[in-house]
């Protein structure tokens, strides 16, 4: 995990290569209470996978003005979803897992400057 990927910022301006930057502005401007990552397809070699979606969901949660965002990731039995959710949504923010769905609660990092990317 490169240093530029540990910087909490608006995903549109992130220097991290896996940040999704091309979504409509409304997606970035909303302070989401809940984000569900269940796309894009990632179960075959030609599919893009969910690495960017997982990373960007974590950035959007951390970048909200205050409060917490619940992030759910589906298909965590697959290698990419498992590793990326634990790395970028952080095991310290993991609340529970039920079957193939993992639930993280990520606090705003703007209300407490200096908070590490992962606890």
DAFEN-V297907 format. One record per residue. N is the residue number from 1. SS is DSSP state (alpha for helix, beta for strand, coil for the rest). OMEGA is omega in whole degrees, 0 to 359 (* if undefined). BURIAL is b if it has 9 or more other ideal C-beta (glycine too) atoms within 8 Angstrom, else e. Layout:
# DAFEN-V297907
<<N | SS | OMEGA | BURIAL> <N | SS | OMEGA | BURIAL>>
This chain:
# DAFEN-V297907
<<1 | coil | 181 | e> <2 | coil | 182 | e> <3 | alpha | 181 | e> <4 | alpha | 178 | e> <5 | alpha | 177 | b> <6 | coil | 180 | e> <7 | coil | 179 | b> <8 | coil | 181 | b> <9 | coil | 174 | e> <10 | coil | 182 | e> <11 | alpha | 180 | b> <12 | alpha | 185 | e> <13 | alpha | 180 | e> <14 | coil | 175 | b> <15 | coil | 179 | e> <16 | coil | 185 | b> <17 | coil | 183 | e> <18 | coil | 176 | e> <19 | coil | 175 | b> <20 | coil | 185 | b> <21 | coil | 188 | e> <22 | coil | 179 | e> <23 | coil | 177 | e> <24 | coil | 182 | e> <25 | alpha | 181 | e> <26 | alpha | 181 | e> <27 | alpha | 182 | e> <28 | alpha | 186 | b> <29 | alpha | 180 | e> <30 | coil | 173 | e> <31 | coil | 187 | e> <32 | coil | 172 | b> <33 | coil | 184 | e> <34 | beta | 175 | e> <35 | beta | 178 | b> <36 | beta | 178 | e> <37 | beta | 180 | b> <38 | coil | 180 | e> <39 | coil | 357 | e> <40 | coil | 180 | e> <41 | coil | 180 | e> <42 | coil | 187 | b> <43 | coil | 174 | e> <44 | coil | 188 | e> <45 | coil | 181 | e> <46 | coil | 183 | e> <47 | coil | 183 | b> <48 | coil | 181 | e> <49 | coil | 189 | e> <50 | coil | 182 | b> <51 | alpha | 182 | b> <52 | alpha | 180 | b> <53 | alpha | 179 | b> <54 | alpha | 181 | b> <55 | alpha | 183 | b> <56 | alpha | 176 | b> <57 | alpha | 178 | b> <58 | alpha | 178 | b> <59 | alpha | 181 | b> <60 | alpha | 178 | b> <61 | alpha | 181 | b> <62 | alpha | 187 | b> <63 | coil | 180 | b> <64 | coil | 185 | b> <65 | coil | 176 | e> <66 | coil | 180 | e> <67 | coil | 183 | b> <68 | beta | 175 | e> <69 | beta | 174 | b> <70 | beta | 180 | b> <71 | beta | 179 | b> <72 | beta | 178 | b> <73 | beta | 180 | b> <74 | beta | 177 | b> <75 | coil | 180 | b> <76 | coil | 174 | b> <77 | coil | 178 | e> <78 | coil | 187 | b> <79 | alpha | 184 | e> <80 | alpha | 181 | b> <81 | alpha | 179 | b> <82 | alpha | 184 | b> <83 | alpha | 183 | e> <84 | alpha | 179 | b> <85 | alpha | 179 | b> <86 | alpha | 182 | b> <87 | alpha | 189 | e> <88 | alpha | 173 | b> <89 | alpha | 169 | b> <90 | alpha | 178 | b> <91 | alpha | 178 | e> <92 | alpha | 177 | e> <93 | alpha | 180 | b> <94 | beta | 180 | b> <95 | beta | 180 | e> <96 | beta | 173 | e> <97 | beta | 177 | e> <98 | beta | 183 | e> <99 | coil | 183 | e> <100 | coil | 180 | e> <101 | beta | 179 | b> <102 | beta | 183 | b> <103 | beta | 176 | b> <104 | beta | 171 | b> <105 | beta | 186 | b> <106 | beta | 179 | b> <107 | beta | 173 | b> <108 | coil | 175 | b> <109 | coil | 179 | b> <110 | coil | 181 | b> <111 | coil | 179 | e> <112 | coil | 181 | e> <113 | coil | 181 | e> <114 | coil | 178 | e> <115 | coil | 179 | e> <116 | coil | 181 | e> <117 | coil | 175 | e> <118 | coil | 178 | e> <119 | coil | * | e>>
